[in-house]
C-alpha cells in the first residue's frame, strides 16, 4: 500500500514514463517520410516522455529522474532480450497467424538499433536533468516553461542524432545526407511538440500540486530519492 499521495503520483508518472519510453524504442526501427524528409516513427511517444520527465523533475528532483532513467534503460534492454528469445522460438506452422519471417521483420531490430536507442536515451535524459536544474536553481519556482522547454531543446538535439547515427548511419543503412536531414526533421518535430505541449506542463503541475496539498500526512521527497 502507498503511504502518501506523493508516492502514488510518483508511481503513476513513472508508469507513464517507462511505458512510452519502451514503446518508442520498440517501434523506432520503422522510418516514415514526411514530404522530402525521413524520420523514425519512434518519435511519436516522446512528447509524453518530455512531459513526465519535467513533472518528475519538479516534484521528485534530479535523483528521482536519474534513477528512473537508469531503470528504464534496463527495462528497454530487457524488452529487447525477450524479443530476441521470442524470435528464436519457431512459430507453430500452419497454426500461428504470424509466421517467423513476419515476426522478425517487425521486431527483429539489429544490435545497432538497440545500442543506439539505449545510449541516446541515457545521454538525452542526463542532459535534460542537468539543464532543467541549471535553470531551476536560477529561477526558483518561476518560469516553468523556461526549464521545461530549455532542457528539451538541448537534450533532444543529442537524442535525435545519436540514435540515428548509431542505428542507421554507422551501419551504412542511410547515407550522411539522409542522416542529417532525418535528424533535423525528427528534432524539429519533437521540439515543436514540446513547445505545443508546454501548457500541459502547467496543467499537470497545477493538478499534482492541488492533489498533494490534500495529503494530511506529507512525506519528504527524499523518501523516493533514497
C-alpha positions as a LaTeX table, in Angstrom:
\begin{tabular}{lrrr}
\hline
Residue & $x$ (\AA) & $y$ (\AA) & $z$ (\AA) \\
\hline
Unk1 & 0.00 & 0.00 & 0.00 \\
Unk2 & 1.09 & 3.54 & $-0.69$ \\
Unk3 & 1.78 & 5.63 & 2.41 \\
Unk4 & 1.37 & 9.05 & 0.82 \\
Unk5 & $-0.25$ & 10.67 & $-2.18$ \\
Unk6 & 3.22 & 11.65 & $-3.34$ \\
Unk7 & 4.14 & 8.00 & $-3.72$ \\
Unk8 & 1.00 & 7.46 & $-5.82$ \\
Unk9 & 1.94 & 10.40 & $-8.05$ \\
Unk10 & 5.46 & 9.04 & $-8.50$ \\
Unk11 & 4.24 & 5.56 & $-9.44$ \\
Unk12 & 1.72 & 6.94 & $-11.95$ \\
Unk13 & 4.25 & 9.28 & $-13.58$ \\
Unk14 & 6.91 & 6.54 & $-13.59$ \\
Unk15 & 4.49 & 4.12 & $-15.24$ \\
Unk16 & 3.62 & 6.62 & $-17.97$ \\
Unk17 & 7.29 & 7.49 & $-18.45$ \\
Unk18 & 8.51 & 3.87 & $-18.70$ \\
Unk19 & 5.67 & 2.72 & $-20.95$ \\
Unk20 & 6.17 & 5.49 & $-23.51$ \\
Unk21 & 9.97 & 5.19 & $-23.46$ \\
Unk22 & 9.89 & 1.42 & $-24.03$ \\
Unk23 & 7.24 & 1.68 & $-26.77$ \\
Unk24 & 9.25 & 4.41 & $-28.51$ \\
Unk25 & 12.32 & 2.18 & $-28.61$ \\
Unk26 & 10.40 & $-0.88$ & $-29.82$ \\
Unk27 & 8.83 & 0.92 & $-32.78$ \\
Unk28 & 11.91 & 3.03 & $-33.58$ \\
Unk29 & 13.11 & 0.77 & $-36.38$ \\
Unk30 & 10.38 & 1.99 & $-38.73$ \\
Unk31 & 11.24 & 5.08 & $-40.79$ \\
Unk32 & 8.46 & 7.30 & $-42.13$ \\
Unk33 & 8.52 & 10.03 & $-44.74$ \\
Unk34 & 7.04 & 13.49 & $-44.28$ \\
Unk35 & 7.38 & 15.33 & $-47.58$ \\
Unk36 & 11.03 & 15.01 & $-48.61$ \\
Unk37 & 12.15 & 14.17 & $-45.07$ \\
Unk38 & 12.61 & 10.82 & $-43.33$ \\
Unk39 & 12.41 & 10.18 & $-39.58$ \\
Unk40 & 11.78 & 7.37 & $-37.11$ \\
Unk41 & 8.21 & 6.59 & $-36.05$ \\
Unk42 & 9.65 & 6.20 & $-32.56$ \\
Unk43 & 9.32 & 9.94 & $-32.01$ \\
Unk44 & 5.54 & 9.64 & $-31.55$ \\
Unk45 & 5.53 & 8.73 & $-27.82$ \\
Unk46 & 8.37 & 11.12 & $-26.92$ \\
Unk47 & 6.24 & 14.21 & $-26.16$ \\
Unk48 & 4.69 & 12.24 & $-23.28$ \\
Unk49 & 8.18 & 11.31 & $-22.10$ \\
Unk50 & 9.09 & 15.03 & $-22.13$ \\
Unk51 & 6.01 & 15.89 & $-20.13$ \\
Unk52 & 6.50 & 13.25 & $-17.45$ \\
Unk53 & 10.25 & 13.95 & $-17.22$ \\
Unk54 & 9.58 & 17.59 & $-16.40$ \\
Unk55 & 6.88 & 16.76 & $-13.85$ \\
Unk56 & 9.09 & 14.17 & $-12.14$ \\
Unk57 & 11.90 & 16.73 & $-12.11$ \\
Unk58 & 9.62 & 19.27 & $-10.44$ \\
Unk59 & 8.35 & 17.04 & $-7.65$ \\
Unk60 & 10.95 & 14.34 & $-7.14$ \\
Unk61 & 14.18 & 16.06 & $-8.02$ \\
Unk62 & 17.29 & 15.26 & $-10.00$ \\
Unk63 & 17.96 & 11.95 & $-8.23$ \\
Unk64 & 14.42 & 10.76 & $-8.93$ \\
Unk65 & 14.73 & 11.31 & $-12.68$ \\
Unk66 & 18.22 & 9.83 & $-12.91$ \\
Unk67 & 17.26 & 6.65 & $-11.06$ \\
Unk68 & 14.09 & 6.28 & $-13.13$ \\
Unk69 & 16.09 & 6.79 & $-16.34$ \\
Unk70 & 18.58 & 4.05 & $-15.40$ \\
Unk71 & 15.72 & 1.70 & $-14.52$ \\
Unk72 & 14.00 & 2.48 & $-17.83$ \\
Unk73 & 17.20 & 1.85 & $-19.80$ \\
Unk74 & 17.48 & $-1.57$ & $-18.14$ \\
Unk75 & 13.84 & $-2.32$ & $-18.96$ \\
Unk76 & 14.38 & $-1.33$ & $-22.59$ \\
Unk77 & 17.31 & $-3.76$ & $-22.76$ \\
Unk78 & 15.16 & $-6.42$ & $-21.07$ \\
Unk79 & 12.35 & $-5.87$ & $-23.62$ \\
Unk80 & 14.78 & $-6.43$ & $-26.48$ \\
Unk81 & 16.13 & $-9.56$ & $-24.77$ \\
Unk82 & 12.62 & $-11.01$ & $-24.56$ \\
Unk83 & 12.05 & $-10.15$ & $-28.23$ \\
Unk84 & 15.24 & $-11.96$ & $-29.23$ \\
Unk85 & 14.05 & $-15.01$ & $-27.33$ \\
Unk86 & 10.63 & $-14.78$ & $-28.98$ \\
Unk87 & 12.27 & $-14.57$ & $-32.41$ \\
Unk88 & 14.43 & $-17.62$ & $-31.68$ \\
Unk89 & 11.43 & $-19.78$ & $-30.80$ \\
Unk90 & 9.80 & $-21.08$ & $-34.02$ \\
Unk91 & 6.17 & $-20.27$ & $-34.73$ \\
Unk92 & 3.66 & $-23.11$ & $-34.92$ \\
Unk93 & 3.48 & $-23.85$ & $-38.66$ \\
Unk94 & 0.01 & $-23.75$ & $-40.11$ \\
Unk95 & $-1.44$ & $-22.52$ & $-36.81$ \\
Unk96 & 0.20 & $-19.22$ & $-35.90$ \\
Unk97 & $-1.38$ & $-16.25$ & $-37.76$ \\
Unk98 & 2.09 & $-14.61$ & $-37.76$ \\
Unk99 & 4.99 & $-16.60$ & $-39.20$ \\
Unk100 & 8.65 & $-16.30$ & $-38.22$ \\
Unk101 & 9.60 & $-14.01$ & $-41.12$ \\
Unk102 & 6.77 & $-11.60$ & $-40.41$ \\
Unk103 & 7.53 & $-11.51$ & $-36.70$ \\
Unk104 & 11.22 & $-10.92$ & $-37.24$ \\
Unk105 & 10.56 & $-8.25$ & $-39.87$ \\
Unk106 & 8.66 & $-6.23$ & $-37.26$ \\
Unk107 & 10.58 & $-6.95$ & $-34.06$ \\
Unk108 & 13.98 & $-8.15$ & $-35.24$ \\
Unk109 & 15.81 & $-4.88$ & $-34.77$ \\
Unk110 & 19.58 & $-5.03$ & $-35.10$ \\
Unk111 & 22.04 & $-4.64$ & $-32.26$ \\
Unk112 & 22.94 & $-1.25$ & $-33.73$ \\
Unk113 & 19.38 & 0.00 & $-33.19$ \\
Unk114 & 19.22 & $-1.41$ & $-29.67$ \\
Unk115 & 22.60 & 0.02 & $-28.69$ \\
Unk116 & 21.83 & 3.37 & $-30.31$ \\
Unk117 & 18.44 & 3.57 & $-28.62$ \\
Unk118 & 19.73 & 2.90 & $-25.12$ \\
Unk119 & 22.75 & 5.22 & $-25.47$ \\
Unk120 & 20.66 & 8.06 & $-26.94$ \\
Unk121 & 18.03 & 7.66 & $-24.23$ \\
Unk122 & 20.51 & 7.83 & $-21.35$ \\
Unk123 & 22.55 & 10.70 & $-22.78$ \\
Unk124 & 19.48 & 12.81 & $-23.55$ \\
Unk125 & 17.91 & 12.14 & $-20.14$ \\
Unk126 & 21.05 & 13.07 & $-18.21$ \\
Unk127 & 21.46 & 16.25 & $-20.26$ \\
Unk128 & 17.77 & 17.08 & $-19.78$ \\
Unk129 & 18.06 & 16.74 & $-15.99$ \\
Unk130 & 21.21 & 18.85 & $-15.78$ \\
Unk131 & 19.81 & 21.71 & $-17.87$ \\
Unk132 & 16.44 & 21.57 & $-16.08$ \\
Unk133 & 18.10 & 22.10 & $-12.71$ \\
Unk134 & 20.52 & 24.66 & $-14.11$ \\
Unk135 & 17.53 & 26.87 & $-14.90$ \\
Unk136 & 15.51 & 25.98 & $-11.80$ \\
Unk137 & 18.32 & 26.95 & $-9.43$ \\
Unk138 & 18.33 & 30.38 & $-11.05$ \\
Unk139 & 14.59 & 30.94 & $-11.43$ \\
Unk140 & 13.17 & 29.10 & $-8.39$ \\
Unk141 & 9.52 & 28.22 & $-8.83$ \\
Unk142 & 9.07 & 30.77 & $-11.62$ \\
Unk143 & 9.37 & 30.28 & $-15.38$ \\
Unk144 & 8.42 & 26.62 & $-15.57$ \\
Unk145 & 8.28 & 26.99 & $-19.37$ \\
Unk146 & 11.95 & 28.02 & $-19.49$ \\
Unk147 & 13.36 & 24.98 & $-17.71$ \\
Unk148 & 10.89 & 22.57 & $-19.34$ \\
Unk149 & 11.41 & 23.77 & $-22.92$ \\
Unk150 & 15.06 & 24.74 & $-22.47$ \\
Unk151 & 16.04 & 21.28 & $-21.28$ \\
Unk152 & 14.18 & 19.68 & $-24.19$ \\
Unk153 & 15.78 & 21.96 & $-26.79$ \\
Unk154 & 19.27 & 20.75 & $-25.91$ \\
Unk155 & 18.67 & 17.15 & $-24.83$ \\
Unk156 & 16.64 & 16.19 & $-27.89$ \\
Unk157 & 19.25 & 17.60 & $-30.24$ \\
Unk158 & 21.63 & 14.96 & $-28.88$ \\
Unk159 & 18.98 & 12.24 & $-28.82$ \\
Unk160 & 17.90 & 12.79 & $-32.42$ \\
Unk161 & 21.38 & 12.49 & $-33.88$ \\
Unk162 & 22.84 & 9.84 & $-31.55$ \\
Unk163 & 20.17 & 7.23 & $-32.21$ \\
Unk164 & 20.14 & 7.79 & $-35.98$ \\
Unk165 & 23.94 & 7.90 & $-36.13$ \\
Unk166 & 24.49 & 4.63 & $-34.25$ \\
Unk167 & 21.45 & 2.74 & $-35.53$ \\
Unk168 & 21.33 & 3.76 & $-39.19$ \\
Unk169 & 24.31 & 5.84 & $-40.38$ \\
Unk170 & 27.24 & 3.90 & $-38.91$ \\
Unk171 & 25.94 & 0.51 & $-40.19$ \\
Unk172 & 25.50 & 2.09 & $-43.64$ \\
Unk173 & 21.70 & 1.86 & $-43.75$ \\
Unk174 & 21.42 & 5.56 & $-44.66$ \\
Unk175 & 23.89 & 8.00 & $-46.20$ \\
Unk176 & 25.23 & 11.11 & $-44.45$ \\
Unk177 & 22.80 & 13.47 & $-46.17$ \\
Unk178 & 19.81 & 11.38 & $-45.10$ \\
Unk179 & 21.29 & 11.15 & $-41.60$ \\
Unk180 & 21.47 & 14.92 & $-41.26$ \\
Unk181 & 18.06 & 15.65 & $-42.80$ \\
Unk182 & 16.39 & 12.86 & $-40.80$ \\
Unk183 & 18.00 & 14.03 & $-37.57$ \\
Unk184 & 16.95 & 17.63 & $-38.17$ \\
Unk185 & 13.42 & 16.61 & $-39.14$ \\
Unk186 & 12.99 & 14.46 & $-36.05$ \\
Unk187 & 14.49 & 17.15 & $-33.84$ \\
Unk188 & 12.27 & 19.92 & $-35.22$ \\
Unk189 & 9.21 & 17.69 & $-34.89$ \\
Unk190 & 9.96 & 16.81 & $-31.25$ \\
Unk191 & 10.86 & 20.40 & $-30.42$ \\
Unk192 & 7.64 & 21.69 & $-31.97$ \\
Unk193 & 5.59 & 19.19 & $-30.00$ \\
Unk194 & 7.42 & 20.07 & $-26.80$ \\
Unk195 & 6.58 & 23.76 & $-27.29$ \\
Unk196 & 2.96 & 22.98 & $-28.15$ \\
Unk197 & 2.65 & 20.81 & $-25.04$ \\
Unk198 & 4.12 & 23.46 & $-22.72$ \\
Unk199 & 0.65 & 24.44 & $-21.39$ \\
Unk200 & 0.17 & 20.81 & $-20.32$ \\
Unk201 & 3.22 & 21.18 & $-18.06$ \\
Unk202 & 1.38 & 23.94 & $-16.22$ \\
Unk203 & $-1.83$ & 21.91 & $-16.12$ \\
Unk204 & $-0.02$ & 18.85 & $-14.77$ \\
Unk205 & 1.90 & 20.98 & $-12.28$ \\
Unk206 & $-1.34$ & 22.52 & $-11.00$ \\
Unk207 & $-3.22$ & 19.22 & $-10.74$ \\
Unk208 & $-0.41$ & 17.48 & $-8.88$ \\
Unk209 & 0.05 & 20.43 & $-6.53$ \\
Unk210 & $-3.67$ & 20.51 & $-5.74$ \\
Unk211 & $-3.71$ & 16.76 & $-5.19$ \\
Unk212 & $-0.67$ & 16.74 & $-2.91$ \\
Unk213 & $-1.91$ & 19.65 & $-0.81$ \\
Unk214 & $-4.86$ & 17.49 & 0.25 \\
Unk215 & $-2.47$ & 14.90 & 1.74 \\
Unk216 & $-2.74$ & 15.07 & 5.50 \\
Unk217 & 0.42 & 13.04 & 6.04 \\
Unk218 & 3.12 & 14.59 & 3.83 \\
Unk219 & 6.46 & 12.97 & 3.47 \\
Unk220 & 9.69 & 14.49 & 2.26 \\
Unk221 & 10.71 & 13.76 & $-1.32$ \\
Unk222 & 13.94 & 12.22 & $-0.06$ \\
Unk223 & 11.87 & 9.11 & 0.74 \\
Unk224 & 11.54 & 8.47 & $-3.01$ \\
Unk225 & 15.11 & 9.52 & $-3.79$ \\
Unk226 & 16.88 & 7.25 & $-1.30$ \\
\hline
\end{tabular}
